[in-house]
Structures are given as structure tokens and as C-alpha cells.
Amino acid sequence: MHKSKHSGDSRYKVAKKEAVIGIGLAVFNFLWWFGFAYGLGSKPVKEYTYIFGLPSWFFYSCVVGFLVVVMLVIILVKMVFKEVPFDENEGGDSL
């Protein structure tokens, strides 16, 4: 079995985990947007309800969805993501 030269570097494990979380967040954002945009927006225009002058499907899919995803990103960055050094020496001391 072929081992990558970076297989022992924990930074790659952290980066992979955070990339999976980022992809999951993007999928969640798309599903939120799609669900509200096509779920509420598939009615005839005469049946639309409005929030702050915007159709409810747009308000929930774009405005609320944006705010939810921004809050999730803030929470994930503060509580889950880790700061990882970029230099070759994993200890952070390149000298």
C-alpha cells in the first residue's frame, strides 16, 4: 500500500476534516435555498405571501438562509476549526 509523504502530518488530517465540514455547510446552504425557493416559490404568484416587501420564498431562502449560514460559519470557526501552522516544521519553529 502506498503511503503519502504527508501521512504522518496531523495538519492534513485537520485540513481534511475542515474541508468535509465546509462541503457539508455548502450542501446545507444549497438544500436550505432550494427547499424554500422551490417549496414556497412553486405556487402561483397570486398566492405568494410577502415579508418586508419580498416574497416569502425569497425572504426565507436568500435572506434568512444567508443569516443562518453566516451564523453557522462563525460558530464553526470559533468552536470547531483549529489554527494550523503553515510552515514545514509542525512545531511552528522553522529555525
matplotlib code that plots the C-alpha trace (Angstrom):
import matplotlib.pyplot as plt

x = [0.0, 1.4, 1.8, 1.7, 4.8, 2.3, 0.5, 2.1, 1.4, -1.6, -2.2, -3.6, -6.0, -7.3, -7.5, -9.4, -11.9, -12.4, -12.8, -15.5, -17.3, -17.0, -18.5, -21.3, -22.1, -22.2, -24.6, -26.8, -26.9, -28.0, -30.6, -32.0, -32.1, -33.6, -36.2, -37.5, -37.1, -38.9, -41.0, -42.7, -42.0, -43.7, -47.2, -48.9, -47.7, -51.2, -50.8, -47.5, -47.2, -44.7, -42.3, -40.8, -42.0, -40.2, -41.9, -41.7, -39.9, -37.2, -37.0, -36.6, -34.3, -32.0, -32.2, -32.8, -30.7, -27.8, -28.0, -28.2, -25.2, -23.2, -24.0, -23.0, -19.7, -19.0, -19.8, -17.8, -14.7, -14.8, -15.6, -14.6, -11.9, -8.3, -5.4, -2.7, 0.8, 1.7, 5.5, 7.2, 8.1, 4.9, 6.0, 5.8, 9.6, 11.2, 14.7]
y = [0.0, 3.4, 5.9, 9.7, 11.6, 13.7, 10.8, 11.5, 15.2, 16.0, 19.2, 17.2, 15.3, 18.7, 20.2, 17.2, 17.3, 21.1, 20.6, 18.0, 20.4, 23.2, 20.9, 19.9, 23.5, 24.3, 21.4, 22.5, 26.1, 24.7, 22.5, 25.3, 27.6, 25.0, 23.9, 27.3, 28.8, 25.9, 24.8, 28.1, 29.6, 27.0, 28.4, 30.8, 34.4, 35.5, 33.1, 34.5, 36.0, 38.8, 39.7, 43.2, 43.5, 40.4, 37.1, 34.8, 32.1, 34.7, 36.0, 32.6, 31.1, 34.1, 36.5, 34.0, 31.3, 33.8, 34.8, 31.1, 30.1, 33.2, 32.2, 28.6, 29.7, 31.9, 29.1, 26.6, 28.9, 29.8, 26.3, 23.6, 24.8, 24.9, 27.2, 25.2, 26.4, 26.6, 26.1, 22.7, 22.2, 21.1, 22.6, 26.1, 26.8, 27.0, 27.8]
z = [0.0, -1.0, 1.8, 1.1, 2.3, 4.4, 6.0, 9.4, 9.3, 11.5, 9.6, 6.7, 9.0, 10.3, 6.8, 5.5, 8.5, 8.0, 4.2, 4.8, 7.2, 4.6, 1.9, 4.3, 5.0, 1.3, 0.8, 3.7, 2.3, -1.1, 0.4, 2.5, -0.5, -2.8, -0.3, 0.4, -3.1, -4.8, -1.9, -1.3, -4.7, -6.7, -6.0, -8.4, -7.9, -6.7, -3.7, -2.5, 0.9, 1.5, 4.3, 4.2, 0.6, -0.5, -1.5, 1.5, -0.6, -1.4, 2.2, 3.7, 1.0, 0.5, 3.5, 6.4, 4.7, 4.4, 8.0, 9.2, 7.2, 8.4, 12.0, 11.3, 9.8, 12.8, 15.3, 13.4, 13.1, 16.8, 18.2, 15.7, 13.3, 14.5, 13.7, 11.9, 11.2, 7.5, 7.9, 7.2, 10.9, 12.6, 15.9, 14.4, 14.9, 11.4, 12.7]

ax = plt.figure().add_subplot(projection="3d")
ax.plot(x, y, z, "-o")
ax.set_aspect("equal")
plt.show()
